[in-house]
Every structure is written in structure tokens, then in C-alpha cells.
Amino acid sequence: MRVTQETDYPWEGDVALILEAEGVFALHLRIPGWCRRPGLLVNGEPTGMAFEPGSYARLKRVWEKGDEVRLDLPMPVERILSNPRVLENADRVALKRGPIVYCLEQVDNLDADVWSIAISTSESIEAVHRPDILNGVVTLRGAAHAIDADFDGKLYRPMSEAPSKKRRTEFAAIPYYAWANREPGPMIVWARSENSQD
């Protein structure tokens, strides 16, 4: 059986399969575990099937040459929390879109040290295609605060002295696999959330 696939996955979740065969057989399409609300159409018509993430959609029917199966895998940006027993990640979030985990790299966040960026937990995060990074990747942009704390080179200070200041900023995140391909600098996956303290 010959099948042509058209997709821009993993950047977009629209996958089209055009069949170049006919007869009665079953197609099994993987529904990724990260996908909450997949959609499945045959020749533009919804199948009405219910899916479990991490399973397979089974389509058995009489197929004709040129039939099109379209799998829609929505990719909203998600803020991921860590188990609270992982103390290093307390009050921190990671960003994920579809199958891709993201990180903040200093080269994309010149307004603040990536260690001081606190990502908003309520404002929207935008997915933006960047053709200039590794032949094209989807990056994330959103609202944040920079938590500026002046320790004057010291390791510790009393909370009563020089309280931290929050200022409005924005952040940019790139796919985790793509970091360390431009300029040297710090990188984080688990960023502060806006609920973080200094």
C-alpha cells in the first residue's frame, strides 16, 4: 500500500494522509499521549470517534484511491508543573507545545538574566515561527517579570535589606534541543513562575 503524508509536524499538528490504494483494510493512527483533543476526518467528514491519548485510532472501511485521512493534533502552549517533592523546581514552570519542551536561552532574553525571569501564569503565550534558527523552528513569546535582586556580590543577605524589585518584561523560549547553537550563555528549562519570591 502506498500512502503520501503531508504535514509540518512537529511544528503544526495537521497531518494529511492520501491513500494510493483501494480495498478493505484498517489504518491505525497513533494518538500522542500529549494530545488532549485530537480530531480525525476522512474526506473532510468527521469520524465521530472518541480517542484516548497514547492509543491508536483504528479506521477500517472500504478505501478508494485518493481518499484523504486528516489527523488534527491541537498544540496549545502548556505550562508544566513539577512534583512538589522536587524542591529544585518549587514555584517553577516548564513550557511545552505539542511534543516539544522549551527552554529560555540568554541570547534571546537580553532584557534580563534568564535566572531572574518569572513567567506569567495567566497571560497568553504566542507561538512564533523563526526561520533563522536551525533552518526554522517554532519559538514561544510571552509576558514575564524580571525579579531584580541586588546582592552586591554576596551569597546571602537579610530579607530586610534591599528587597527584590519586579519589573515587566517579555521572554522568548526555543525548543530545548536547539540550545547552545548560537552564543555562549546560561539556559534554563524550569523558569520561575510569577508567584516566585526572590
Secondary structure, DSSP 8 states (H G I E B T S, - for coil): --EEEEE-TTTS-EEEEEE---EEEEEEEEE-TT-SS-EEEETTEE------TTEEEEEEEEE-TT-EEEEE----EEEE---TT-GGGTTEEEEEETTEEEEEEGGG-TTS-GGGEEE-SSS-EEEEEETTSTT-EEEEEEEEEEEE---TT-S---TTSS--EEEEEEEEEEEGGG-SSSS---EESSEEETT---
